[in-house]
């Protein structure tokens, strides 16, 4: 009877995490549509190809070593030998079609989708001028090494930031969003702005999205997938039939419910959109991006916030994202989609807000603290920025980071793929070699 109850619980958990992973694919469909709308017509197809290939290169590398990093490095840069780390190696029994294991595959799947997200955060910022090969290498390092190392340090039961300093980052405002944004900043410093982004005096020019409604639709898909993202961050515990139900738990074993996510994530979105709307004076792009910033702003403490507090934190995060985006642009950082402002600005605010509003909250064996959150913020920025800057610097020195001036002016679709992604109505002459031969 006990064995049947255990099997029932494991299959329920398996079903839950499988479908959160499936629904998180909406995030990446959203990123593809969002970035395609932001880019100019001459780069639409390459932008979408880049998003597609992100998933293709991160999946095998995360299987080969990304999952192992999470279990092998909770204490720092020296790997530990443990049963969990051994089970995460690609040749272990748990990493195959083990019919007695209802957990490993779906957990790996959920973390893989988190990995896609980190790479996709970088993807939009570097559009229209990065070489495809360079991007895929950077995406692999970020998606299968850098962010998962940060997760091992701050987002697991044995994480040193959590155990020593009470660091609390429930919804990954630090280990996903801040790390990816810091990595992206390092890349942009070496990649440089798009041709024509700044005038002769260094003043920024606006490069308009070729299809703003398409961009807004992409962000709405990202919002939808984010509910699954947050649900996948929960530890789902199922009691045996007839027993008292066990509560949901965070990764820090603090009690929470899916209801808390429904309240606080939605309130964070609403606050972020309104904060960005007011500060940007009604700019449609920043308003909808502010909604995403609001959802990220409540990430670290979504398991402990009252919904009203979530609205206020989201409001501040949306306003902050607009300000950070404008400041970066004025300083020569050409982030085509505002990824650093939205994910980095709101991600840092997420960790800080947890320290300001929830210090002293009891966790399993310790308490949250402002000091712990500040230390975590510094670590997340460092672990993201350093490899992003150094690897892109190396690629730049070898001349493999950025496309040529001629390619950038012509557009990556024709120059790199040999086909126009968006063909003007009534003009089939640019449809590609196969079409011309007919």
Secondary structure as UniProt FT lines:
FT   HELIX           2..38
FT   HELIX           41..43
FT   HELIX           44..61
FT   HELIX           62..66
FT   HELIX           67..72
FT   TURN            74..75
FT   HELIX           83..87
FT   TURN            90..91
FT   HELIX           93..95
FT   TURN            99..100
FT   HELIX           104..125
FT   TURN            126..129
FT   HELIX           132..141
FT   HELIX           142..146
FT   HELIX           147..154
FT   TURN            157..158
FT   HELIX           160..165
FT   TURN            170..171
FT   HELIX           173..178
FT   HELIX           179..191
FT   TURN            195..196
FT   TURN            200..201
FT   HELIX           212..232
FT   TURN            241..242
FT   STRAND          248..249
FT   TURN            251..252
FT   STRAND          255..256
FT   HELIX           258..279
FT   TURN            280..281
FT   HELIX           284..297
FT   TURN            300..304
FT   HELIX           307..330
FT   TURN            331..332
FT   TURN            336..337
FT   HELIX           340..345
FT   HELIX           346..358
FT   TURN            359..360
FT   HELIX           370..397
FT   TURN            398..399
FT   HELIX           405..410
FT   HELIX           413..417
FT   TURN            425..426
FT   TURN            429..430
FT   HELIX           433..436
//
